[in-house]
Amino acid sequence: MPEAAWPVPPQGTCPLPSALDVDVAILGAGIHGAALARELGLRGVSCALVDKGEVGGGTSQWSSQLLHGGIRYLLTGDIRQMREGLAERAAWARIAPRRCRWEAFWMPHRSWPEGLAHRIGIGLYDHWGSDRPDWPPELRLGPVPQDVFQADPRSVQAPFRGATAYADLMTWDRELTKDLAASSDALVLDFHDPEAFEDAGGELRTLRLRDRRDGTCRQLRARRWVGALGPWTDGALAAWFGETRPRLRLSAGIHLWFDALPGCERPWAIRRPKGRILFVIPRDGQLQVGTTEREVTDGWVPIVVEEREELFQALEENLPAVPWRSLPVRAEELGVRPLVVAAGLTTHLSREAILERHPRFSNLHLVLGGKLTTARALMDRLATDLTGQPCSASTTEPLRLWDGHSPAFR
């Protein structure tokens, strides 16, 4: 991976000593690594959180920014994964209320039969997801009244006859990841480049790290290790241990940000071919749209012309009254989803995760795949496996808000 792909480290120095010793070392400070650090902290287990960049600075900041059950899983019949997501959605609403906001999403339909199917399916989605802490009473679910639907400028000249509203939870993914880390007692080694491991007897012992800020070397010793590296897993294992077996396939999706459009108050989720969803979401004074999907080979990849063009074509096809190409693009981002290796198109692959014990190093666990919504539950399970200590507070203990001055980020 080219060094230029990683953000330039900030000025300053890391106050941690040159030799560190913890129970668990977590490699990767994205949503899974930060969630695991919190879980271990709740159990009183010491840990270190290591990342070549900053906490939440990789692909965890470019998700759809939704904590959701997965409306597309309803469409593809993956009911078990959908219900798991709905349960986790409620857990996030309890532990991170200041980083979450409930919304009523509109899913438009093109015909009466499709509208009926939406009502039935979305009715089940909202029934199974009826645990919605602090749901705003002014938000209405179910069939959208025709006059309300037609008042939205996106409905003008569109191929839709109406819409059905369903509940989902919006978040701010980067801040949520930082809150998880701030809610732990982890030693945070951000902007540290892993250089070499020392192993003995089939176990990893120590890792030599180089601080990207000033070149300082540190030795990190741990009894157990967890790789939560997201889309960089295969590249890291190849660099560290010479492994060539791919564990992941990477799927990229883009978001474009426009100025807010007057009258567009509710987020839309539009069904597209191959089980994909086109989101058009008003948030933070702007309009977020996405996402396309293509298979890539690295966690840092640029947006290609064809990808941006495909998204514009989808917007024009579904929402023709909005002059999309004449609107200034205020920002664009590309997130990479790590999917567990399988045959077929990435659009048809599950977002489920696998916890793998490394075949060569018995004290190394790998987090493969996964998604924002179920990161807490997955890391709760891993922390319980590592420590033998279940922790009911995981779903009830509020997160501490990161304020930029947390001791974890000095």
C-alpha positions as CSV (number, residue, x, y, z in Angstrom):
1,M,0.0,0.0,0.0
2,P,1.5,3.4,-0.9
3,E,2.5,5.6,2.0
4,A,0.9,8.6,0.3
5,A,-2.5,6.9,0.8
6,W,-2.3,7.4,4.6
7,P,-3.1,10.8,6.1
8,V,-0.1,12.8,7.2
9,P,0.2,12.5,11.0
10,P,-0.4,15.6,13.1
11,Q,2.3,17.7,14.8
12,G,3.2,16.6,18.3
13,T,4.5,13.5,20.1
14,C,3.0,10.4,21.7
15,P,3.4,10.5,25.5
16,L,3.5,6.7,25.9
17,P,6.7,4.9,27.0
18,S,8.9,3.0,24.6
19,A,7.9,-0.4,26.1
20,L,4.3,-1.4,26.6
21,D,2.6,-4.5,28.0
22,V,-1.1,-5.3,27.8
23,D,-3.4,-8.3,27.8
24,V,-4.8,-7.7,24.3
25,A,-3.4,-5.8,21.4
26,I,-5.9,-4.6,18.8
27,L,-4.6,-3.9,15.3
28,G,-6.9,-1.5,13.6
29,A,-8.8,1.4,15.1
30,G,-11.9,1.4,13.0
31,I,-15.4,0.6,14.2
32,H,-14.5,-3.0,15.2
33,G,-11.2,-2.3,16.9
34,A,-12.7,0.6,18.9
35,A,-15.8,-1.4,19.8
36,L,-13.5,-4.2,21.1
37,A,-11.5,-1.8,23.1
38,R,-14.7,-0.6,24.8
39,E,-15.8,-4.2,25.5
40,L,-12.4,-5.1,27.0
41,G,-12.5,-1.9,29.1
42,L,-16.0,-2.9,30.5
43,R,-14.5,-6.2,31.5
44,G,-11.4,-4.6,33.2
45,V,-9.0,-6.1,30.6
46,S,-6.0,-3.9,29.5
47,C,-5.6,-3.4,25.8
48,A,-3.8,-1.3,23.2
49,L,-5.4,0.1,20.1
50,V,-3.0,0.4,17.2
51,D,-3.5,2.1,13.8
52,K,-1.4,3.5,11.0
53,G,-3.7,6.4,10.8
54,E,-6.1,8.0,13.3
55,V,-9.0,6.4,15.2
56,G,-11.9,6.1,12.8
57,G,-9.9,7.7,10.0
58,G,-10.2,4.9,7.5
59,T,-13.2,3.3,5.8
60,S,-15.2,3.5,9.0
61,Q,-15.8,7.2,8.3
62,W,-17.2,6.5,4.8
63,S,-20.1,4.1,5.5
64,S,-23.7,4.9,4.7
65,Q,-23.9,6.4,8.2
66,L,-26.9,4.3,9.0
67,L,-27.4,1.9,11.9
68,H,-30.0,-0.3,10.3
69,G,-31.6,-3.7,10.1
70,G,-30.9,-3.8,6.4
71,I,-34.0,-3.2,4.4
72,R,-32.2,-4.9,1.5
73,Y,-32.0,-8.1,3.5
74,L,-35.8,-8.1,3.6
75,L,-35.7,-8.0,-0.2
76,T,-33.2,-10.8,-0.5
77,G,-34.7,-13.0,2.2
78,D,-31.9,-12.8,4.7
79,I,-34.4,-12.4,7.6
80,R,-32.0,-13.7,10.3
81,Q,-29.3,-11.0,9.5
82,M,-32.0,-8.4,9.3
83,R,-33.4,-9.2,12.7
84,E,-29.9,-9.1,14.2
85,G,-29.4,-5.7,12.8
86,L,-32.7,-4.4,14.1
87,A,-31.8,-5.6,17.6
88,E,-28.5,-3.9,17.4
89,R,-30.1,-0.7,16.1
90,A,-32.0,-0.5,19.4
91,A,-28.8,-1.1,21.4
92,W,-27.0,1.8,19.6
93,A,-30.0,4.1,20.3
94,R,-29.5,3.3,24.0
95,I,-25.8,3.6,24.4
96,A,-25.1,6.4,21.8
97,P,-28.2,8.7,21.9
98,R,-26.3,11.8,21.1
99,R,-24.7,10.2,18.0
100,C,-27.9,8.8,16.6
101,R,-31.1,10.2,15.1
102,W,-34.3,8.3,14.2
103,E,-35.7,8.9,10.8
104,A,-38.7,7.9,8.7
105,F,-37.3,6.7,5.3
106,W,-39.5,6.7,2.3
107,M,-39.3,3.8,-0.1
108,P,-41.2,4.8,-3.3
109,H,-43.0,2.3,-5.5
110,R,-43.7,2.3,-9.2
111,S,-46.9,0.3,-9.3
112,W,-49.8,-0.8,-7.1
113,P,-48.5,-4.4,-6.7
114,E,-45.1,-3.1,-5.7
115,G,-46.7,-0.7,-3.3
116,L,-48.6,-3.5,-1.7
117,A,-45.5,-5.6,-1.4
118,H,-43.7,-2.7,0.2
119,R,-46.5,-2.2,2.7
120,I,-46.4,-5.9,3.7
121,G,-42.6,-6.2,3.8
122,I,-42.0,-2.9,5.5
123,G,-44.7,-3.6,7.9
124,L,-42.8,-6.7,9.0
125,Y,-39.6,-4.8,9.1
126,D,-41.1,-2.2,11.5
127,H,-42.9,-4.9,13.5
128,W,-39.7,-6.8,14.1
129,G,-37.9,-3.5,14.7
130,S,-40.5,-2.1,17.1
131,D,-37.9,-1.6,19.8
132,R,-37.1,2.1,19.0
133,P,-35.9,3.9,22.1
134,D,-36.8,7.6,22.1
135,W,-38.7,7.4,18.8
136,P,-39.9,10.9,17.8
137,P,-43.7,10.9,18.0
138,E,-44.0,13.3,15.0
139,L,-42.5,10.8,12.6
140,R,-45.1,8.7,10.9
141,L,-44.6,5.2,9.4
142,G,-46.6,3.2,6.8
143,P,-48.2,4.6,3.7
144,V,-47.2,8.2,2.9
145,P,-50.3,10.4,2.1
146,Q,-50.5,11.2,-1.6
147,D,-50.5,15.0,-1.0
148,V,-47.4,14.7,1.2
149,F,-45.6,12.5,-1.3
150,Q,-46.5,14.8,-4.3
151,A,-45.3,17.9,-2.3
152,D,-41.7,16.5,-2.3
153,P,-39.9,17.9,-5.4
154,R,-38.3,14.5,-6.0
155,S,-41.6,13.0,-6.9
156,V,-42.1,15.4,-9.9
157,Q,-41.8,13.5,-13.2
158,A,-40.5,10.5,-11.3
159,P,-41.7,6.9,-12.2
160,F,-43.3,6.5,-8.7
161,R,-46.9,6.4,-7.7
162,G,-46.4,6.7,-3.9
163,A,-44.2,5.6,-1.0
164,T,-44.1,3.7,2.2
165,A,-42.3,5.0,5.3
166,Y,-40.1,2.8,7.5
167,A,-37.9,3.5,10.5
168,D,-34.1,3.5,10.6
169,L,-31.4,5.1,12.7
170,M,-28.9,7.6,11.3
171,T,-25.5,8.2,12.9
172,W,-22.2,10.0,12.4
173,D,-19.8,7.1,11.9
174,R,-16.5,8.7,12.6
175,E,-17.6,10.3,15.8
176,L,-19.2,7.1,16.9
177,T,-15.9,5.2,16.4
178,K,-14.1,7.9,18.4
179,D,-16.7,7.7,21.2
180,L,-16.1,3.9,21.4
181,A,-12.4,4.4,21.8
182,A,-12.9,7.2,24.3
183,S,-15.2,4.9,26.3
184,S,-12.3,2.4,26.7
185,D,-9.2,2.5,28.8
186,A,-7.1,1.5,25.9
187,L,-3.6,2.7,25.2
188,V,-4.1,4.4,21.9
189,L,-1.2,4.1,19.5
190,D,-2.5,6.0,16.5
191,F,-0.2,7.0,13.7
192,H,2.0,4.0,14.5
193,D,3.3,1.8,11.7
194,P,3.7,-2.0,12.6
195,E,7.2,-3.1,11.5
196,A,8.0,-6.6,12.8
197,F,6.6,-9.2,15.0
198,E,8.5,-11.5,17.4
199,D,6.9,-14.9,17.8
200,A,7.8,-18.0,19.8
201,G,6.2,-21.4,20.1
202,G,3.3,-20.7,17.7
203,E,2.3,-17.4,19.5
204,L,2.9,-13.8,18.8
205,R,4.9,-12.0,21.6
206,T,5.9,-8.5,20.7
207,L,5.5,-6.0,17.9
208,R,7.9,-3.3,17.0
209,L,6.1,-0.1,16.1
210,R,7.3,3.2,14.6
211,D,5.6,6.4,15.5
212,R,4.9,8.2,12.1
213,R,5.0,11.6,13.9
214,D,8.6,11.6,15.0
215,G,10.1,8.2,14.1
216,T,10.2,6.9,17.7
217,C,10.2,3.1,18.0
218,R,8.1,1.3,20.6
219,Q,7.8,-2.3,21.7
220,L,4.3,-3.6,22.3
221,R,4.0,-6.9,24.2
222,A,0.6,-8.7,24.5
223,R,-0.7,-12.0,25.5
224,R,-3.4,-12.0,22.8
225,W,-3.7,-10.2,19.5
226,V,-6.7,-9.2,17.4
227,G,-6.5,-8.1,13.8
228,A,-9.5,-5.8,13.1
229,L,-8.0,-4.3,9.9
230,G,-11.1,-4.2,7.7
231,P,-10.2,-4.0,4.0
232,W,-6.5,-4.0,4.8
233,T,-6.5,-7.4,6.3
234,D,-5.1,-9.4,3.4
235,G,-2.4,-6.8,2.6
236,A,-1.3,-6.7,6.2
237,L,-1.1,-10.5,6.6
238,A,0.9,-10.7,3.3
239,A,3.4,-8.0,4.5
240,W,3.8,-9.4,8.1
241,F,3.7,-13.2,7.5
242,G,4.0,-13.7,3.8
243,E,0.4,-15.1,3.4
244,T,-1.1,-15.2,0.0
245,R,-4.5,-16.8,0.7
246,P,-7.2,-14.1,0.2
247,R,-9.7,-13.9,3.0
248,L,-11.8,-10.9,1.8
249,R,-13.3,-9.4,-1.3
250,L,-13.7,-5.7,-1.3
251,S,-16.7,-3.8,-2.6
252,A,-16.6,0.0,-3.0
253,G,-19.5,2.4,-2.8
254,I,-19.5,6.1,-3.3
255,H,-21.5,9.0,-1.8
256,L,-21.9,12.5,-3.3
257,W,-22.9,15.5,-1.2
258,F,-25.0,18.3,-2.7
259,D,-26.5,21.4,-1.2
260,A,-29.9,20.8,0.4
261,L,-32.9,20.9,-1.9
262,P,-35.9,22.9,-0.6
263,G,-38.8,20.6,0.2
264,C,-36.7,17.4,0.5
265,E,-37.2,16.7,4.2
266,R,-37.4,12.9,4.4
267,P,-34.7,10.5,3.3
268,W,-35.5,8.2,0.3
269,A,-34.4,4.6,-0.2
270,I,-35.1,3.6,-3.8
271,R,-34.9,0.0,-4.9
272,R,-32.6,-0.8,-7.8
273,P,-31.6,-3.9,-9.7
274,K,-29.5,-6.6,-8.0
275,G,-30.8,-5.9,-4.6
276,R,-29.1,-2.5,-4.3
277,I,-30.6,0.6,-2.7
278,L,-30.1,4.2,-3.9
279,F,-30.2,6.5,-0.9
280,V,-31.1,10.2,-1.1
281,I,-30.7,11.6,2.4
282,P,-31.0,15.2,3.6
283,R,-28.6,15.6,6.6
284,D,-26.4,18.3,8.2
285,G,-27.7,21.0,5.7
286,Q,-26.7,18.9,2.7
287,L,-28.1,16.1,0.5
288,Q,-26.2,12.8,0.5
289,V,-26.7,10.4,-2.4
290,G,-25.3,7.0,-3.1
291,T,-24.3,4.3,-3.6
292,T,-22.9,2.4,-6.5
293,E,-21.0,-0.9,-6.1
294,R,-17.9,-2.3,-7.7
295,E,-15.2,-4.8,-6.7
296,V,-11.8,-3.3,-5.8
297,T,-8.5,-4.6,-4.6
298,D,-7.4,-2.1,-1.9
299,G,-8.8,-0.1,1.0
300,W,-7.7,3.2,-0.5
301,V,-9.0,3.5,-4.1
302,P,-10.1,6.6,-6.0
303,I,-13.6,7.2,-7.4
304,V,-13.5,6.4,-11.1
305,V,-15.3,8.3,-13.8
306,E,-17.6,5.4,-14.7
307,E,-18.7,5.0,-11.1
308,R,-19.7,8.7,-10.7
309,E,-21.4,8.5,-14.1
310,E,-23.4,5.4,-13.1
311,L,-24.6,7.2,-10.0
312,F,-25.7,10.3,-11.9
313,Q,-27.6,8.1,-14.4
314,A,-29.4,6.3,-11.6
315,L,-30.4,9.7,-10.1
316,E,-31.6,11.0,-13.4
317,E,-33.6,7.8,-14.1
318,N,-35.3,7.8,-10.8
319,L,-35.5,11.5,-9.9
320,P,-35.6,13.3,-13.3
321,A,-36.9,16.7,-12.1
322,V,-33.8,17.5,-10.1
323,P,-31.0,19.0,-12.3
324,W,-28.3,16.7,-10.8
325,R,-25.5,17.5,-13.2
326,S,-25.8,21.2,-12.7
327,L,-25.7,21.0,-8.9
328,P,-22.3,21.6,-7.4
329,V,-20.8,18.5,-5.7
330,R,-19.7,19.8,-2.3
331,A,-18.0,16.6,-1.3
332,E,-17.5,13.0,-2.5
333,E,-16.3,10.0,-0.6
334,L,-15.7,6.3,-1.3
335,G,-16.1,3.6,1.3
336,V,-14.8,0.0,1.0
337,R,-16.8,-2.8,2.4
338,P,-14.8,-6.0,3.4
339,L,-16.8,-9.1,2.4
340,V,-15.8,-12.6,3.3
341,V,-14.5,-14.5,0.3
342,A,-17.2,-16.3,-1.7
343,A,-18.2,-16.9,-5.3
344,G,-20.6,-14.7,-7.2
345,L,-21.2,-10.9,-7.5
346,T,-20.3,-8.7,-4.5
347,T,-23.8,-7.3,-4.7
348,H,-25.1,-10.7,-3.7
349,L,-22.7,-11.4,-0.8
350,S,-23.6,-11.2,2.8
351,R,-22.3,-8.6,5.1
352,E,-21.9,-11.2,7.9
353,A,-18.6,-11.4,9.7
354,I,-16.4,-14.3,10.7
355,L,-14.1,-14.5,13.7
356,E,-11.1,-16.6,12.7
357,R,-8.4,-18.0,14.9
358,H,-5.2,-17.8,12.9
359,P,-4.0,-21.2,11.8
360,R,-0.3,-20.4,12.6
361,F,-0.5,-18.2,15.7
362,S,-2.9,-19.5,18.3
363,N,-3.2,-16.2,20.2
364,L,-4.1,-14.2,17.0
365,H,-7.8,-13.7,16.1
366,L,-9.0,-12.0,12.9
367,V,-12.2,-10.1,12.4
368,L,-13.2,-10.7,8.8
369,G,-16.1,-8.8,7.2
370,G,-18.8,-7.2,9.2
371,K,-20.5,-3.8,9.2
372,L,-21.2,-0.7,11.3
373,T,-24.5,-1.9,12.7
374,T,-23.4,-5.2,14.2
375,A,-19.9,-4.2,15.2
376,R,-20.8,-3.9,18.9
377,A,-22.5,-7.3,19.1
378,L,-19.6,-9.0,17.2
379,M,-17.0,-7.5,19.5
380,D,-19.1,-8.3,22.6
381,R,-18.9,-11.9,21.5
382,L,-15.2,-11.8,20.8
383,A,-14.4,-10.1,24.1
384,T,-16.5,-12.8,25.9
385,D,-14.5,-15.5,24.1
386,L,-11.2,-13.9,24.9
387,T,-11.9,-13.3,28.6
388,G,-14.6,-15.8,29.6
389,Q,-16.5,-12.8,31.0
390,P,-19.9,-11.9,29.5
391,C,-21.0,-8.3,30.1
392,S,-24.6,-7.2,30.1
393,A,-23.5,-3.5,30.4
394,S,-22.4,-3.6,26.8
395,T,-25.9,-2.8,25.6
396,T,-26.8,-0.3,28.4
397,E,-23.7,1.6,29.4
398,P,-23.7,5.0,27.6
399,L,-20.7,5.9,25.6
400,R,-18.4,8.7,26.7
401,L,-18.3,11.5,24.1
402,W,-15.0,12.1,22.5
403,D,-14.2,15.8,22.8
404,G,-10.8,16.0,21.2
405,H,-9.2,16.1,24.6
406,S,-9.7,12.6,25.9
407,P,-6.6,11.1,27.6
408,A,-6.9,8.3,25.1
409,F,-6.0,10.7,22.2
410,R,-3.2,12.7,23.8
